[in-house]
Amino acid sequence: MSKESYPIIRCQVSNSRNLESILNLGYLPPVNDFKRIGSVQKESNFYPTELLYCNKSKLFQLGYVVSKDILFPKSYPYTSSTTKILRDNFFDLSIKCKKRFNLEKKNLIVDIGSNDGNLLYHFKDFSKVLGVTPEEIGKIAIKRGIPTILKYFDTNISKFILKNYGKAKIVTATNVFAHIDNPNLLTKNIINILEDDGIFISESHYILPLIQTIQYDTVYHEHLRYYSLQSLNYLLNKNNLYIFDVEEIGTHGGSIRVYASKKGKYKVSKNVNFIFNKEKKFLNLSEIRKFKDKVLISKLQLLNMIYNIKKRQKNISGVSAPSRASTLINYIGVDENIIDNILEVPGSYKIGNYLPGTRIPVINENFLFKNKHPDYLLLLSWHISEELIKNLRNKGYKGKFIIPLPTPTIV
């Protein structure tokens, strides 16, 4: 993987130069570039954020690669275990894999981008597990009894795993398979550590719901690629892996989970053709080209809604600071004079910092219940708004909620 930042002039998968601009959000900061509250203001790096499409590979991809050392510093603040929907998702995956692939103690499960061990925690009681993640958060996984290599997954690490741990029955890459540059080399390194009947399982943001529900807030520099089943099929087939099953799952506002193996090892599920056909119907160039206009209209609707609220001298706080919050807040162009603060669950590493690109403070949500309630709460994790609204109502919040996407709504 490159340590440098650079523009994309060829498709990351097919190498085609025929790339079409689908959406341009301008220049945005890295979504995890948090600065401590009260710190002296200084220059920040903002990078071009343009979504490109390659008709040959059917791949949606960012037009600029930001150095991994900038995007994934040792102090990377994200922990997947704090999100209930992810804990439930990984538990579900572990149960399915145990039953379907007859997992035993001798089988090795390797998770690329293992973070705090959220996924492997559910596998460790019935299989050997190994995580790979470059962040200090990986030490949390080690404390939980999950062996973890605190490095980026690359060719050297794949050779190290092969030499010291042997081949894996399952390799997982959940919400990270689209984050690492040079996807062809990445896929080859995965194949290198797979058993002959091994399974590669990826989970990635799915481009179909992204376009259908106008999720421009999930377009940021960590996400180098936005996969469809067609583009995943192109990439994996090119590198001698073959999709035998696929599921649409609810994480991150709509994701796609793909199971792949070496050719002929597993029977192909009916789900594969079903999803292929659905994409051909709903993921065509005509609909893709309308996306830009839908994003602009959604942005203007949200700004108009916020304007009308502030005109009545009402106050607004944000709820939760996922990566997507940084894109939304910076793209629509609001600041601490409009959004007073952003509330995060206790224990979040983001508390005590400003949201990237702004001076909007991220604070403990307990503030909400110890002080005057905000008139409105802007749900920045709007894709789990039902869960958030229920929890906040149960805790006593009596104000109104702003759901920013796909059509801005007040409830």
N, C-alpha and C positions, 0 to 999 in steps of 0.2 A: 504494500500500500504506500502511496505517495505521502510524503510529509508536507508537500507544498500545496498551495491553492492554485487552481487553474480553471479556465473556461472549458466547457464541453463543446467541441466542434464536430464530433462524431458520436453516433449512438454507442452507449456503453456496452451494448450486447452485440449488435450486428456490425458495428464499425461504419455504418452508412453515414454519409454527410447530409442526407436529406432529412433535416429536422425542421419541424414546423412549430412556431411559437403559439402556445395555447393560452397562456396567462402570464402577465408580468406584474408582480407585486412591488416592484421597485427595489430599493436597497433596505435590507433588514439586518438586525444584529443576530449573532448566534444566540439561540434560544436558551442557552444555559450560562450566558455571560452575566451572572448576577454580581452586583456590587453591594457591599455592606451599607446598611442605612447609616447616614451621617458621614460617609466617606467623601473626600474632596472630589468634585466633578473633574473628570479628565476625558480625553478623547477616547472614543470607542470605534471599533471596526464594524462597518456595515458592508454587507456583500449583496451582489445582484441576486434576485430571487425570481427566476423566470422558469416556467414550466414548458418543456419541449416535448414533441411527440414524433416518434419514428414509425412510419407506416409499415416498414419492412418487418420490424420485430414486435410491433404493437406496444412498444414500451413508452411510458411517460417518464420523464426524467428532468432533474434540475439542470439548468444551463451552466452551473458553476459549482465546482468542487472546492469546499473549504477544508483546509488541513485538519486531519483527524486530531492533531494535538490541540487545536483550538476548540473543536467541537466536543471532544471527550477528554477533558483534563482529568488529572488525578482526583481533583475535588468535585467531579461530576455529581450533581446533587440529586439525581433521580433515583428513587427506590421503588421497584415494582410491587413490593409486598404491601405498600400502603394503600393499594387500590383493590377493593373487594372483588370487582369484576375480573381482575387479572388473577387473583388467588383462586377464584372459582373456576376460571378458564383452565388454569394449569392443573388443577385437581382433576377436572373432567378429562383433560388430555392424558394424564397419567393412568387413569382407570381404563380408558379406551385402549391405550397401548399395552397395558399389562394383559388384558383379556385377548386382544386381537393378535398380538405377536408373541404370546406365551413367554413373557419376560421372566428370567430367572436371576438368581444371585450372581451368576458368572457373567451375565451380560453387562456391557459397559454402555452408559448413556452419557454423551458429551453435549453440553449446552454452550453454544457460542454466544457471547454477550450475556453471560449468566447473571450479571448484576449482583443482587444480594442473595441469590440462590432460591428465589421464589419458585421457579419451575422444578429444579432438581430436588427441592425439599420433598416433593410429592413422589419422587421416584426412589429415594435413597433407602427405603425400607425393604425393597424387593429387588434392587439391582445396584451394581456399582455405578457411581456417578462421578463426573468431572466437569467443573465449570471453567470457562475461559473468559476473563473480562479484565480490561486494563485499569479500572478505577479502584480507588481505595475502598469503595463500598464492597468490593469482593471479599474484604476481610470479615465482613458481617457473615457472609456465607461460610467462611472457614470456621467461625465460631459456632455455627449451626451444624457443624460436622460434615460439611460439603467441601471436599478437596477442590481447590480453585487455583488456576494459573493466572497470576496477575499480569497478563500481557495481552497485546492484540493478537487475534487469531490470524496467522499468516503462514507462509510456506515453512518457515523454521519451526513454528509451534506445531504444525501438523506433523512434521518429522519427529519432533520431541515426543508428542503424544504416542505416535506409532512405536517408537523405541521404548518408552517407559511404561505405557499403559496398554498397548496392543490396539487392535481394531475395535470399533464401536458397532454395537447392534443398531443403535439409533443415534443420529446427530440432529440436534434441534437448533433452530435459529429463529427465535420469536421476536418480532419487532426489531430485528437487526440485519436481516438478510438484504434489506434495501439500503442499509446505512454504510456499507463497506465498499470502497471503490474497487474497480477492476473485478466485476462479477464473474467473468469467465475464469480468472485465476482462483477466486474464492471458491467457486464450484469444484474446480479441480482439487483444491486442498481438502475440501469436504470428502470427495470421493476417495482420496488417498487414505483416509482413516476409517472408511466404512468397510464392514465385513461384506463378503460376496452377496449375502442375502440381507445386508443392512438397509435401513430406511432413513432417508433424510426428510425431516419435517420442518417446514417453514411457515411462519405466520407473518403476514405483512399487511399494511394498510391496503385496502382493496379499492382500485380506481373507480369501480362502478358506483358504489354508494357515495364516494367522494364527489363525483360529478353530479349524481342525482340529488344529493342533499347540500350541494354548494359548499363543501368543506374546504374552502380556501385556507382556513386556519391550520390545516395539517400540512400545508406546503411550507417547509423550512429546510435549512441546510443539512440537517442530519439525514433527512429523507432524500437520498440521491435518486431513488427510483420509486415509482408508484406502479405496482404490478396489476396486470389483468392475468387471468389464467392463460390467455394466449401468449403473453410475453414471457411468463414463467415457463410455459411449454417450449417456447423458442430457445430460451437460455439453457434449460436443463437438457433438452434433446441435443443441442449443439455440443454438450459436454458429456453425453452418454448416460444421462439419467432420464428416467421416464416416469411421468405422473401416473399413479394408479388410483388415486382418490383425492377428493377435494371437499372442503366444507366452508360454508360462509359462517363466520362467527361474529359475535357482537362487540368484541374489544375495539377500543380506539375509534368508535363511531362506525365500525364496519371493516372487518378484516377477512382475509382469505387464508385458510390453512390448507397446505398442499402436502401430500405424501408422495415421495418419489423413491425409486430404487433402480437397480440395474435391470436391463431389459428382460422381460419374461419372468421375473421373480414373483410377481403378484398379479392376481386377476384385476383387470381394470373395472372400476366401479361405474355404475350408470350415472353417478353424479358428474363425472367428467364431461360426458357429452351434453348433459343437461346445462351445465354452466357455460360450456363453449357456445351452445345455441343461444343462450340468454345474452351473452356478450355480443354476439353477431347482431342480435335484434336491437339492443339498447346502447351498445358502445360503438356507434358508427360516427364517421367524420362529421356528419351534419350536426349531431348532438354535441360532439366534442367542441365544435367551433362556436356553439352557443354559450359555452361555459363562461367565457370572459364577460359577456354582457350580463349574465345572471349574477356573477360575483359583484360587478359594479352596482347593480340595482340593490342587492342585498346590503352592501356597504352603505349606500346612501339612505336606505330605509332605517338602518340601525342608527346612523348619525342623526337623522331627523327625529327619531324616537328619543334619543339622549338629549337633543336640543330642547325638545318640548318638556322633558322632565326638569332639566336645569333651569329653564325659563321660569318654572314655578318654585325655584329655590329649594328643590329637594336634593338630598344627598344620595350618592351611589357608591357602594362598595362592590368589589369583585369577589367571586367565590372560586377558590383554587387557582393554582398557578402552574398548570401543565405547560408543556412546551408550546402547544397550540395557542395558549393565551398570549404569548409574546408576539406571534404573527398577527393575531387579530387586533390587539391593542396598537401595535406599531403601524399596521396597514391602514386602519381607520383613522389613526392620528389623534388619539385622546391622551391626556396626561394627568398628572396629580391634581390639577385644578378641576378636573371633571370626575375622575375616579379617585376617591379619597384614599383607598387602600385595597389590598387583596387579602382575603382570609384563607389561611391554610390550616390543615388538620395538625394538632399538636404532634411534635416529633419530626415534622417535615424539615429537611435541610435547607429549604428555601426561605424559611422564616428568618427575619432579620436582615433581609436584602431588598434591593429594589428590583422590580421586574426589568429584564434586559431592555435597554434602549430608552428607559424612562426613569423618573424619580418617584414612581408609585411604590410605596412600601408594602412588602409582604409580611403580614403579621399573624399571630396565633388567632384562630377563629374564636377562642374563648373571649377575646375582646368584645365580640358581638353580644355576649350575654352578660358582660360586666358593665357595659356602658350603654349609651343611647343607641338604639337599633337604627341602622341605616333605613331610609325610606324604600330604597330599591337595592336588590342584590343582582348583579350581572353574573350569570352562570357561565363561567369561562370553560368549564367542563360540561358544556351543554348536552353532549352526547349521552351523559348519564343524569340528565336533569330530573327525571322522575325520582331516582334514588336520592339526589341532593335535596330536592324540595321536601320529600318525606322526612328526611333526617333533620333538616333545619326547622321544619314545622314542629317536629317532636321536641326539639330543644327550646321551642318558645318563640321563634321568629314570626312576627305578625305582619311584616311588610309585604311588598310585591317583588316578584322575580322577573328579570329580563332574560329571555332565552334568545340569544343573538342569531342563531342559524337553525334551519336554512332560511326561514322567513322570520325576521325579528318579531317577537311576541312578548306581551306582558301578561303574567298570570298571578 
